[in-house]
Amino acid sequence: MSNKLVSIRKEDNIAYVSLNRPEKYNALNYELFKQLDACIVQLRKDKSLRAVILFGEGGSFCSGLDVKSVSKSPFDAVKLLFKWLPGNANLAQRVSIGWRRLPVPVIAVLEGVCYGGGMQIALGADFRIAAPTCKLSIMEARWGLVPDMAGFVGLRELMPRDQALKLTMTADVLTAEEALSYNLLTAVEVEPMVAATIFAQKLMQTSPDANAAIKQSIQKSWSAPIRQLLRRESFYQVRLLAGKNRIIAAIRQSKDSLKEYRNRQSGW
């Protein structure tokens, strides 16, 4: 998939997904929301995919919502927020929570600015690697708004309630090191794209079925009742034991460390 605002470049089963509005610091207009959503749907169908690296072109990840662009068309704003049921994700929320629903590790590479909606998209990734010069902020309160792109799902897993309230209510702009101290980042690296690629390659040494099961288990069971956690562990383990990649994983440990994994099982 390649177009004006979102591109996918696939190398060695890693998808490099870029936001392409560098002249606007990759600010989110309605079309970019639509293309990101379509991108996530496309990636989910790819059984050969092993990891995703998400980044912004032009030296910045995303400066947040392009308020001027969206406000020009009230109907676009309605389409962003519309949902059939309150508990469903609307278009604005899917571009964040959608990365969590992919059955592969997703790494966000953060440079320049990562504000507002950009921060919420990054919170949808499994890992966030930032450049030392990156600036980050949960900025919606400055505009009299609440973060409404599902970023709270990731935020509540990463930090204590009082710290999340502090950052959200003050809309403070953080340095990368400050964001790391708040647990908003996985790492700060001088060359974040290089670090992300090396990390993705390391993650690919594990069975794609195991990675999918681990990601789903942690997301669904992290705060679930113990009985649900135990049930899900057993269910996923039986699926993995019956799969060919579990046998390949054993072979890689004992005989042939270069043996290739099969594509991800159906259903992950």
N, C-alpha and C positions, 0 to 999 in steps of 0.2 A: 504493500500500500504506500503510495507516494502522492502527495498533493500539496497544496499551498501552505496549509497550516499544521499538518501532522505528517511525519514520515516514519516508516519502519524500514530499517536496514538489518538484515539477518546475516550473521556471521557465526559459523561453528555452533549453530543451534541457540545462539544468543540473539534476542531481538533488541536492537538499539532504537528506541522510540524518542523522537525529538519534537518539541514544540517549535513552530516556525513562524513566529511574529517578532523577530529580533528588533525591528524598528519600534515596537511597542513594548519591549522588554517581555515579550510573550504573554502580554495581558490577555485575559480570557474574554473573547466575544462569543456570541451565540454559535457561530460556525465552528469555532475551535472546540467548544463543548461537544457539539455534534460529532466532530471528527474524532475526538478522543474516545467518546463512547463507542463509536464504530470500530475504532482500533482495538479496544479491549475485547469486543465481541469476536473480531477476527483472530486475535491471539489465542483466545480460549479454544478455538477450533483446531489449533495447530498441535497435534500430538507429538511432533518432533521437537517442540520448543522446550528448552531447558532452563532458561532464565531471561529476565527482561531488565534492561537498563534504560531508565527514563531520564531525559535531560532537556535543557533548553538551548536553542541555538543563540549565538551572538553574545555569549558570556553571562547571561542571566537565566535563572530557571523560570520564574514567573512572577510578575509584579502584582498579580491578583486580578480582580474583575475589572474589565474595561467598562467602567460605569457609563461613560459618554456613549459608547457604542450600543450597549444594551438598552439604555434609556431612550434611544432614538426610536425603538420599536417596542412599545408596551406589550405587544402580542408575543414577542420573543421572550420577554421576562416571564410572561404567563407560561409559555412552553417550557422554560427552564424549571419552574417550580411545580408544574402540574403533576399530580399522581392520582391514580385510581383509588388507592387505599392509603390511609395515613402512614401505615407501617412500611409501605413500599418505598423504594428509592426513586426520586425524580432524576431528571437529566443532570442537574447540578450536583446531586449526591453520587450518581453513578460514576462520575469521573474521578472520584476519590475511593469510594468503597469497592469499585470495580476491580482495582488492582489487588485488593485483599481476596477477591473471589477467584482470581486466576490460580490454577493449581501448580504454579512455578514460583520461585523466588523473584521478587521485584525489588530492584535497587534504584533509588533516586539519587542522581548526581546533582548537587546543588552548588551553583555559582552565582555571583552577582547578588541579585535580590530574590528573596523567596517570601512574598508577603501575601496575607489574606488567603484568597482562593488558591494561590500557589502553594502556600503552607499546608492547606487542607489536602491538596492532591498529594503532596509529599508524605503526609501522615498516612495516606492509603498504602504507601509502599511498605515492604517488609523491613527494608534497611535504607538509611539515609547517610550518604557520604558527602561532606561539604568541603569546599575550598576554605582556607583560613580567612579569606576576605569576604566571604558570604555574609549577608545580613538577612535575618529572619524575623518574622513577626506574625502573630495572630492578630490581624489589624482591623477586623470588622467593627469593633466598638468605636473606632474613630469616626465612623460614618453613622453611628447610632444603630448598628445592626448586630445581630448575633451570628456567629459562624454557623452556616446552615448547609454545608457541603459534606456532611458525615465525618468531618475531621475530629469531632469529639470521640468517635469510636476508637481511633488510634490514641488520641490524647489521654483518655482515661486509663489506658493500659501502660502509658509511659511515665506518668508522674503522679504525685499525690494530689488530692483534690484541691488543697489550698494553693498549690503552685499553679495548677491549671487555671484556677479562678484569677490569680494574680496576673498571669500573662494574658489571659483573655480580656479581663476588665481594663487593664492599663494599656493594652496594645503596644507594649514596649518593643522597640527594635533591639534585637540581640545580635551580638557578634557570634561567630561560629563557636568559639570556645565557651561563651556563655550558654549557647544552645546545647552544647555537649554536656555541660554541667547540669542542665535541666533534664537531660536524658532525651532531648528531642532528636539528637543525632546519634548514629552508630559510630561514626568516626569523622575526624577532620584530617584531610590529606592535602598536601601541596598539589598533587596531580590526582584529583578525585576520579576522573574517568579511567585513568590507568589502574588506580586502586580498585575501582568497581569491576573492571574487566577481570583482573586477577582474582578477585573474590568470587565472581560468577563462575570462573573456570574451576575454582576450588569446590564450589557447591555442586558442580557437575560431576564430581567424582563419586557422588552418592546416587543411588538409583532414583530416577525421576518419579517412580511410584512411591518410594519412601519419602521423598521430599514433599510430594503432594499430600500424603497422609499426615506427615509431621505438621505441615502448615495448617491443614484443616483441623487436626487434633488440638493444636495450641489455640487457634482462633475460637473454636467452638467449645473447648473444655476448660479454658483458663480460669473462668469464674463460674463454671457450671457445677451443679451438685455432684458429689463424688460418685453416685450411682450412674449418672450420665457419662461421666468421665470414664469409668470402668467399662461401661457398655461400648462406648465409642472406641476405646483402645482395643478391645477384643475383636470388634467388627473389622477395624482396619487391619489388624494383624492377620486375621484369617485371609483377607483379600490379598495381602502382600505375600503370605506363604504360598498361595495358589498361583502367584504370578511368575513369569519367566525372569523378570529382572531381579527377583530375590535370589535365584540360582546363579545368575550372572554376577551378582554382588559377591557371593561366596567364592566363585571362580576367580574373581579379581583379587580377592584376599589371599588365596592359596596357590594359584597356578599361573594365571595370566592377567596381570594388572592392566593390560591394554585392551582387554576384551570390551567391545562396545555394548552399551545398554540398548535394549529395544526401546521403541517409542512408548510413551506413557500409556498405561492401560486406559480403556474406555471407562467412563464414569468418574474419572478424577477431573 
